[in-house]
Structures are given as C-alpha cells and as structure tokens.
Amino acid sequence: MANKGNKKRRQFSLEEKMKVVEAVDSGKRKGDVAKEFGITPSTLSTFLKDRAKFEVKVREASVGPQRKRMRNALYDDIDKAVFAWFQEIHAKNILVTGSVIRKKALNLANMLGYDNFQASVGWLNRFRDRHGIALKAVCREDSDRLINGLGIDKVNEWHAGEIIKLIADYSPDDIFNADETGVFFQLLPQHTLAAKGDHCRGGKKAKQRLTALFCCNASGTEKMRPLIVGRSANPHCLKNVHSLPCDYRANQWAWMTQDLFNEWLMQVDARMKRAERRILLLIDNCSAHNMLPRLERIQVGYLPSNCTAVLQPLNLGIIHTMKVR
C-alpha cells in the first residue's frame, strides 16, 4: 500500500490561485471548484482567505504571475522603484541589460538612502525571478499581432468613442501628437549585404544614445522643434556652435524626465498663448507624462496603454522616416 505521507506537496503559482478564486466568484460550488483544480477544501479556503493579498500583488505587479512564493524583496521599495523604471523603459522599446538594471538599482538605492545595498548578480537573478523577466531575442514590433490580440477592444473603443469626443472642438491644424524615441546614433544596421557563402560576424552593439521628443499636428502643416536629451551639458561636438535646429537638454541617463517634459510643455503653452490658440495634445501615459503642470492653452489627451503601436500617429512612420534620413 502506498504511503500517503510521501505524497509530494503541490505548489500553485499566483496565476493559478487567482483562477481558483475567480472560479468561486463565478458562482460554482466550492466542492466542484476543489475537484476541478485537484485541491482539498482546506486549500481552497486558504486561497479565498488570502485573496486580498493576491489581488494586491496582481494590481501592483510586484511579483510575476508564474511566481509560486510571494515573499517580498529585502529592500522592497528599491525593488518596486527598479521595476517601475523597467516597465517605463520597456514601454519605450529601449534595450535593457542586466548591468544596466544593476546600475539603476544602485542609483535608486542611493536616492532612497540605502548605503549598504549591493546590486549583485544574485540580487539581479532574484529580481528577474520575482517579476518574471526573461532574456529574449529582440524582434520588431508587430502591430498585426496587437490587432489580433487583446488590444483590439481598446483600439475599437478609442476609435468609436473617446477620440471623436476629444477632437470634436479642434481642427486638424490644432491637434498635435508628441512622443519620445531613443536614438542610438552609433548603432550599426542588423543586416548587411554580402556575397553568397560569406560568413558575417557582428561585433558589440554601440550603446551611446540620445532621447528625441518629436511633435507635429494632424494636418502636417506644423512641426515643432525637436527636443534632444543627451548626457553631456556641453558636448565637445557642439563647441563653438551657436545655433541648433533643435532644443537641447542633458541629464545623467539621457532620458526624458518629468521636469524636462513639463518645461517643454510650459514653453509650448506660452507660445500658444501668445498666438491666441488652443490645441489638443495627444500623448502616451509613460511616467514622464503623469504629473503635468497647469496649462492654459493645451488640452492633454492620453492614448490607451499598450496600444501606441497602432494608435500613436508618430509611431506610424513619422519617427521612422526621421531616423532613416
């Protein structure tokens, strides 16, 4: 007779636990749910008792959905800050490596007052495991895949309702879209022409980058001066250069920040006030756009999250055209 004491204990991921809770919420009997998922009534009761914890983890995305243990990080506030930064960078299609994450973690730890924190390789591995981050090959963004996926509902709702209300009081000349993009100005192409049979070997990819903010109107009659964000406040290449076809700012990471975006926004608002114009500005919901200043002449409209590949006008060929020129 088999020894029941040797039965291996099963562990459930956060995703599986939420499915069990949702099955009970749908009106099924608890006994039927327990049989369906192969769990005991006591385990089901434990899941229902801890449902509030599960919902918080899902809402905050503090652990990956496949995670089976919900233990928080030792430096939980650093962990949350790094993951929020990671989500923002990933949304902008900026390549991120483990060393970049570790450097950012050290920077955030210093800002939060942790002098003893060490962003070791072990910490990085645990961080990736907690949030379900895996190393993947880079592929091009596929808008068709979004159209055929879950984003189709958001896209249809936007086209059918919200966007119509937003643009109703504005002419195409007064409807603008602004978006940032990373410019890896030393990066070589991923493909090259070569004789058949030749073996092509690539080297290390250049990581030097700038951030560029572009803004134009729906009619194509007005293109605002681009805002370029670099790392050096006084780069050598601009020595003795007295005028640029763009505005230039700098910070340590060459990224768009709330302060830089708000400064640019206030300048546009002042320019519209002098011209006695009122405009609609469509932007995405990245963290640099979340806390806006008080504006008199600009109405801001946010694009739905995770749908900018097919909804953001600047992503539909305008930025690409600028980069290939």
Phi, psi and omega per residue, in radians:
M1 nan 2.330 -3.095
A2 -1.170 2.518 3.134
N3 -1.500 1.961 -3.107
K4 -1.148 -0.386 -3.129
G5 -1.210 -0.310 -3.126
N6 -1.598 0.051 -3.126
K7 -1.130 2.258 -3.096
K8 -1.245 2.338 -3.139
R9 -1.327 2.306 -3.120
R10 -1.586 2.401 3.082
Q11 -1.903 2.428 -3.106
F12 -1.902 2.452 3.065
S13 -1.358 2.893 3.114
L14 -1.032 -0.681 3.135
E15 -1.093 -0.742 3.141
E16 -1.168 -0.681 3.126
K17 -1.116 -0.703 3.126
M18 -1.171 -0.575 3.091
K19 -1.141 -0.669 3.103
V20 -1.115 -0.798 -3.138
V21 -1.102 -0.739 3.137
E22 -1.131 -0.585 3.106
A23 -1.126 -0.693 3.092
V24 -1.177 -0.705 -3.138
D25 -1.137 -0.450 -3.121
S26 -1.279 -0.165 3.089
G27 1.922 -0.003 3.131
K28 -1.243 2.654 3.086
R29 -1.208 2.519 -3.096
K30 -1.065 -0.653 3.134
G31 -1.121 -0.680 3.115
D32 -1.198 -0.673 3.110
V33 -1.123 -0.742 3.129
A34 -1.055 -0.732 3.123
K35 -1.196 -0.686 -3.116
E36 -1.065 -0.717 -3.097
F37 -1.690 0.013 3.080
G38 1.183 0.730 3.140
I39 -2.177 2.843 3.123
T40 -1.466 2.766 3.095
P41 -1.007 -0.598 3.139
S42 -1.186 -0.651 3.092
T43 -1.144 -0.713 3.095
L44 -1.075 -0.731 3.115
S45 -1.096 -0.666 3.109
T46 -1.122 -0.736 3.112
F47 -1.064 -0.766 -3.121
L48 -1.177 -0.626 3.125
K49 -1.164 -0.601 -3.079
D50 -1.707 0.239 -3.066
R51 -1.050 -0.594 3.134
A52 -1.082 -0.691 3.114
K53 -1.139 -0.734 3.138
F54 -1.074 -0.772 -3.095
E55 -1.119 -0.654 3.099
V56 -1.130 -0.749 -3.141
K57 -1.111 -0.701 3.128
V58 -1.191 -0.767 -3.100
R59 -1.137 -0.716 -3.110
E60 -1.494 -0.177 -3.077
A61 0.922 0.657 -3.083
S62 -1.392 -0.294 3.014
V63 -2.398 2.693 3.121
G64 -1.208 2.678 -3.090
P65 -1.131 -0.406 3.122
Q66 -1.549 -0.018 -3.121
R67 -1.178 2.307 -3.116
K68 -1.719 -0.385 3.084
R69 -2.025 2.389 -3.036
M70 -1.835 0.498 3.121
R71 -1.172 2.283 3.131
N72 -1.336 2.820 3.100
A73 -1.217 2.731 3.119
L74 -1.063 -0.762 3.054
Y75 -1.845 1.392 -2.981
D76 -1.135 -0.675 -3.123
D77 -1.192 -0.608 3.056
I78 -1.153 -0.765 3.137
D79 -1.009 -0.790 -3.134
K80 -1.168 -0.689 -3.138
A81 -1.151 -0.733 3.136
V82 -1.154 -0.700 -3.120
F83 -1.202 -0.651 3.082
A84 -1.099 -0.737 3.080
W85 -1.111 -0.734 -3.130
F86 -1.075 -0.736 3.130
Q87 -1.111 -0.686 3.128
E88 -1.129 -0.793 -3.127
I89 -1.152 -0.715 -3.141
H90 -1.117 -0.638 3.137
A91 -1.128 -0.445 3.136
K92 -1.588 0.080 -3.139
N93 1.074 0.612 3.078
I94 -1.646 2.257 -3.122
L95 -1.172 2.357 -3.107
V96 -2.235 2.271 3.083
T97 -1.905 2.955 3.131
G98 -1.068 -0.694 -3.130
S99 -1.137 -0.621 3.105
V100 -1.154 -0.737 3.107
I101 -1.084 -0.729 -3.128
R102 -1.144 -0.712 3.107
K103 -1.137 -0.715 3.115
K104 -1.146 -0.669 3.121
A105 -1.084 -0.737 3.105
L106 -1.121 -0.720 3.127
N107 -1.088 -0.785 3.129
L108 -1.196 -0.610 3.111
A109 -1.098 -0.729 3.098
N110 -1.119 -0.679 3.122
M111 -1.152 -0.569 -3.128
L112 -1.539 -0.042 3.050
G113 1.553 0.357 3.107
Y114 -1.730 1.861 -3.114
D115 -1.524 -0.362 -3.047
N116 -1.705 0.002 -3.108
F117 -1.253 2.377 3.097
Q118 -2.178 2.086 3.131
A119 -1.485 1.261 -3.081
S120 -1.381 3.014 3.074
V121 -1.113 -0.642 3.095
G122 -1.096 -0.735 3.089
W123 -1.077 -0.734 -3.132
L124 -1.080 -0.756 3.140
N125 -1.103 -0.710 3.125
R126 -1.201 -0.654 3.098
F127 -1.081 -0.788 3.114
R128 -1.106 -0.699 -3.125
D129 -1.178 -0.696 -3.131
R130 -1.098 -0.651 -3.029
H131 -1.863 0.151 3.089
G132 1.117 0.673 -3.131
I133 -1.641 2.197 -3.121
A134 -2.156 2.718 3.085
L135 -1.433 2.109 -3.081
K136 -2.279 2.705 3.058
A137 -1.256 2.522 -3.128
V138 -1.361 2.332 3.055
C139 -2.318 2.851 -3.123
R140 -1.284 2.578 3.091
E141 -1.148 2.310 -3.065
D142 -1.980 1.819 -3.134
S143 -1.204 -0.498 3.099
D144 -1.107 -0.645 3.119
R145 -1.144 -0.614 3.090
L146 -1.193 -0.746 -3.124
I147 -1.070 -0.640 -3.116
N148 -1.488 -0.061 -3.087
G149 -1.839 -2.685 -3.055
L150 -1.224 -0.355 -3.074
G151 -1.282 -0.170 -3.081
I152 -1.095 -0.614 -3.128
D153 -1.128 -0.787 3.124
K154 -1.096 -0.725 -3.128
V155 -1.099 -0.784 -3.133
N156 -1.137 -0.737 3.119
E157 -1.085 -0.712 -3.137
W158 -1.116 -0.834 -3.130
H159 -1.156 -0.612 -3.028
A160 -1.442 -0.486 -3.009
G161 -2.266 -1.216 -2.913
E162 -1.109 -0.765 -3.092
I163 -1.140 -0.592 3.130
I164 -1.120 -0.722 3.117
K165 -1.160 -0.678 -3.089
L166 -1.149 -0.772 -3.013
I167 -1.569 -0.021 -3.029
A168 -1.006 -0.644 -3.049
D169 -1.705 0.193 -3.071
Y170 -2.241 2.541 3.022
S171 -1.481 2.807 3.112
P172 -0.966 -0.514 3.117
D173 -1.149 -0.398 -3.051
D174 -1.929 0.249 3.070
I175 -1.910 2.029 -3.042
F176 -2.053 2.705 3.010
N177 -2.271 2.333 3.105
A178 -2.173 2.465 -3.136
D179 -2.733 2.589 3.091
E180 -1.749 2.699 3.061
T181 -2.583 2.601 3.063
G182 -1.440 2.408 3.127
V183 -2.084 1.809 3.093
F184 -1.584 1.515 -2.911
F185 -1.273 -0.225 3.102
Q186 -1.905 0.137 -3.083
L187 -1.380 2.276 3.120
L188 -1.439 2.751 3.103
P189 -1.071 2.661 3.121
Q190 -1.421 -0.228 3.118
H191 -2.211 2.657 3.131
T192 -2.542 2.741 3.055
L193 -1.461 2.363 -3.133
A194 -2.679 2.748 3.110
A195 -1.161 2.561 3.120
K196 -1.043 2.369 3.133
G197 1.623 -0.303 3.101
D198 -1.255 2.522 3.098
H199 -1.675 2.103 -3.134
C200 -1.724 2.252 -3.127
R201 -2.155 2.220 3.138
G202 -1.597 2.742 3.065
G203 -1.792 -2.838 3.115
K204 -1.258 2.493 3.127
K205 -1.426 2.372 3.116
A206 -1.200 2.402 -3.081
K207 -1.872 -0.052 3.133
Q208 -1.121 2.303 -3.036
R209 -2.530 2.792 2.967
L210 -2.217 2.841 2.969
T211 -1.977 2.302 -3.137
A212 -2.074 2.303 3.050
L213 -1.858 2.123 3.110
F214 -1.955 2.616 3.118
C215 -2.661 2.281 3.095
C216 -2.618 2.943 -3.106
N217 -1.732 2.963 -3.025
A218 -1.185 -0.529 -3.123
S219 -1.426 -0.204 -3.129
G220 1.363 0.200 -3.088
T221 -1.580 -0.196 -3.078
E222 -2.442 2.134 3.089
K223 -2.129 2.016 -3.112
M224 -1.298 2.745 3.108
R225 -1.044 2.258 3.110
P226 -1.108 2.620 3.018
L227 -1.869 2.105 -3.133
I228 -1.879 2.311 3.116
V229 -2.015 2.061 3.109
G230 -2.021 -3.046 -3.118
R231 -1.615 -0.537 -3.074
S232 -1.774 2.300 3.121
A233 -1.204 -0.546 3.128
N234 -2.319 1.310 -3.105
P235 -1.136 2.562 -3.101
H236 -1.081 -0.573 -3.092
C237 -1.170 -0.308 -3.141
L238 -1.793 0.198 3.125
K239 -1.129 2.306 -3.128
N240 1.183 0.241 3.049
V241 -1.655 2.102 -3.015
H242 -1.761 -0.238 3.113
S243 -2.550 2.520 3.131
L244 -2.257 2.685 3.071
P245 -1.421 0.249 -3.108
C246 -2.622 2.970 2.985
D247 -1.648 2.538 -3.059
Y248 -2.240 2.300 3.034
R249 -2.339 2.948 -3.086
A250 -2.541 2.577 2.925
N251 -2.650 3.083 -2.990
Q252 -1.058 -0.609 -3.033
W253 -1.839 -0.029 -3.108
A254 1.020 0.685 3.132
W255 -2.033 2.763 3.035
M256 -1.295 2.284 3.107
T257 -2.046 2.942 3.095
Q258 -1.041 -0.734 -3.109
D259 -1.111 -0.777 -3.126
L260 -1.171 -0.727 -3.141
F261 -1.155 -0.727 3.137
N262 -1.159 -0.628 3.076
E263 -1.084 -0.793 3.109
W264 -1.094 -0.727 -3.104
L265 -1.112 -0.717 3.130
M266 -1.151 -0.627 3.100
Q267 -1.146 -0.732 3.097
V268 -1.131 -0.716 3.140
D269 -1.089 -0.735 3.113
A270 -1.139 -0.661 3.123
R271 -1.153 -0.689 3.103
M272 -1.200 -0.580 3.111
K273 -1.156 -0.713 3.117
R274 -1.148 -0.599 -3.132
A275 -1.517 0.003 -3.125
E276 0.970 0.832 3.117
R277 -2.080 2.697 2.972
R278 -2.164 2.281 -3.060
I279 -2.230 2.803 3.009
L280 -1.862 2.235 -3.136
L281 -2.033 2.056 3.115
L282 -1.687 2.198 -3.132
I283 -2.419 2.873 3.049
D284 -1.493 3.131 -3.022
N285 -1.859 0.684 3.062
C286 -1.194 2.863 -2.994
S287 -1.095 -0.483 3.124
A288 -1.206 -0.257 -3.095
H289 -1.844 0.085 -2.967
N290 -1.423 -0.559 -3.088
M291 -2.025 1.583 -3.045
L292 -1.637 2.637 3.087
P293 -1.312 3.019 3.097
R294 -1.306 2.182 -3.067
L295 -2.047 2.465 -3.120
E296 -1.707 -0.612 -2.999
R297 -2.041 0.077 -3.108
I298 -2.153 2.191 2.945
Q299 -1.736 2.212 -3.099
V300 -1.737 2.276 3.052
G301 -2.099 2.334 -3.100
Y302 -1.694 2.365 3.038
L303 -1.339 2.618 3.108
P304 -1.057 2.501 -3.140
S305 -1.164 2.589 3.083
N306 1.117 0.282 3.129
C307 -2.200 0.150 -3.051
T308 -1.165 -0.338 3.134
A309 -1.074 -0.498 -3.110
V310 -2.049 -0.147 -3.093
L311 -1.934 -0.498 -3.084
Q312 -1.340 1.995 -3.091
P313 -0.966 -0.718 -3.105
L314 -1.163 -0.401 3.113
N315 -1.431 -0.150 -3.064
L316 -1.672 0.651 3.022
G317 2.077 -0.340 -3.074
I318 -1.228 -0.886 3.123
I319 -1.103 -0.715 3.129
H320 -1.054 -0.722 3.128
T321 -1.103 -0.702 3.104
M322 -1.103 -0.677 -3.072
K323 -1.256 -0.586 -3.070
V324 -1.496 -0.132 3.130
R325 -1.314 nan nan
